[in-house]
Amino acid sequence: MHLPIYLLPLAGLIIGFLISLMGGGGGIFYVGMLTGLFAISMDQAVSVSLATIIPTTLAASISHYRAGNVKPKTGFLLVAGGIVGVIAGSYLVTIVPVKVLKKIFGIFLLVMGTGMVISRKEKHVKEERAENGLLEEPNANESKPVSKLFIAKGLVFGLLGGLMSGMLGASGTPPILAGLESMGLSSLEVVGTSVMVLFFIAITGMVTHSAFGTLNWLLVILLASGTITGAILGPLFSKRINKKALEKFYGPFFIVFILLMAISMFF
């Protein structure tokens, strides 16, 4: 038994709220929900998902920017890599079987999940050293130079996010979150900056995928009406959340999320 399409706004509201609160674009959830719960064909689900991500991430980006959670310079590094990835992924999907691409990307996600675990441990060690007075506090007036490794991380993780969007019609959330986490952003900054990056990836993804599926604007309007509302409410609700509690929950949640996504790529 499948749900009627008039329930799409409610489903969109729930997903939009959670995604804007925790970070991401929701592409994977939208595609799974549209095909599994509402019996919508895969080609329509992909195009509707990408179209819906655009207003959702735009609304969330504006809310997070006003809340001071967006790091534009860092974000645009991932955007640059993401645009290239979307175009490349859209081309690859026409010449390489989707099953093969999913397995390759599953390996990428496993590597990224492992990297997040290592990065989190290193961050924890630094925090302990700082608390014990063994680590010098940086001068707040000094601007840290942007290293080549920092730039490379942004471009590579953005590229992976774009590839995921181009190949699978998803938003590319896991690589973007992993990249921003490894680049030293706080949990709220990861959330805010990720939706900005995914906004630009979604625009590119919708354009490049428009030739592969029929875009049903009725489905887009129904789903987006809920997701936009949820995307606006999420950042407002985040102001009432204890930041330390969010930090403790955030890292493990997305590590598990990315690893589960990696496993799902093999089935």
Secondary structure, DSSP 4 states (H G I P E B T S, - for coil): ----GGGHHHHHHHHHHHHHHH-S--HHHHHHHHHHTS---HHHHHHHHHHHHHHHHHHHHHHHHHTT---HHHHHHHHHHHHHHHHHHHHHTTTS-HHHHHHHHHHHHHHHHHHHHHHHHHHHHHHHHHHTT-SPPPPTTSPPPPPHHHHHHHHHHHHHHHHHHHHHSS--HHHHHHHHHHTT--HHHHHHHHHHHHHHHHHHHHHHHTTTS---HHHHHHHHHHHHHHHHHHHHHHTTS-HHHHHHHHHHHHHHHHHHHHHHTT-
